[in-house]
């Protein structure tokens, strides 16, 4: 999840599964969404449910890998990569 960029097609499918779960629908019957998806993805401290935006989360994790490679370049795992 963190080292490679997730293809947008996969992100879309995962978000679709999240929405289906949250709103209790299925592939053949959609239920009414009473709350905007953006509100669900809002952090808990701001009143949301804290569900992560997968694209942004993946970008952040990849950025963390790059930072660790640059800042910890003398460690064995970084030298192997």
N, C-alpha and C positions, 0 to 999 in steps of 0.2 A: 504493500500500500504506500510506503513512503519513498522507496528508492526510485521507482519508475513512475512516469506520468500515466495516470489511468486514462484510457481512451474515453472520449466523451460519450460514446454509445453505452459503455459500461456504467458511467456515472448516471446517465439518464435512466437506465434500467434499475439501478439501486435506489435512486430517488423515487421512481415509480413504486417500487416495493415499499419504501418507507411511507409514502403517502397512502397507499392502499391499507397498510397496517394501521396508521394513525386514524384514518377516517372509516375504517371498518367495511370497506367495500371489497369487491373482487373484480376479476377481469371482465366479467359480463354485466355487473351491476354497480354503478357508481353511486355513492352517497353524497349528500351535500356537505361541502366543506364550510364549516361555520367560522373558521379562523384562517387568515392568510398564511401561506407557507412561510413567508418572511417572518411573521410573528412567532411561528413555531421554532424557527432557526435562531431567534433572538436568544442571547445568553440568559441563563436563569436569574442572574442578578438584576437584569433589566426587565424581568417579568415574563420571559419566554420559557420554552421547554429545554433549550440548550442543545437541540439537534444540530449537528455540524453540517455546514455546506461542504459537501465532499470534494468539490473542485478546489475550493480555497484551502481546505484542510490538507489535501494532497500537495498543493503548492507549498504550503508552510512546512510540511514534513520534508519535502525535497530540499527546501532552502536550509533546513536544519542539517541535513546530510552534508551539503556543500560547506556550511559554516564549520561543522565538525572536521571535515577533511582539511580545511585550510588552517584551523586553529590547533588541531591535534595531529599535525602531519608527521610527527616523530613516533607516534604510537604504532604498534605492530599492525593493527587492522587497517590503518590509513596507508601504511607503506605497501600492504598487500594489494589494496585497491589501486 
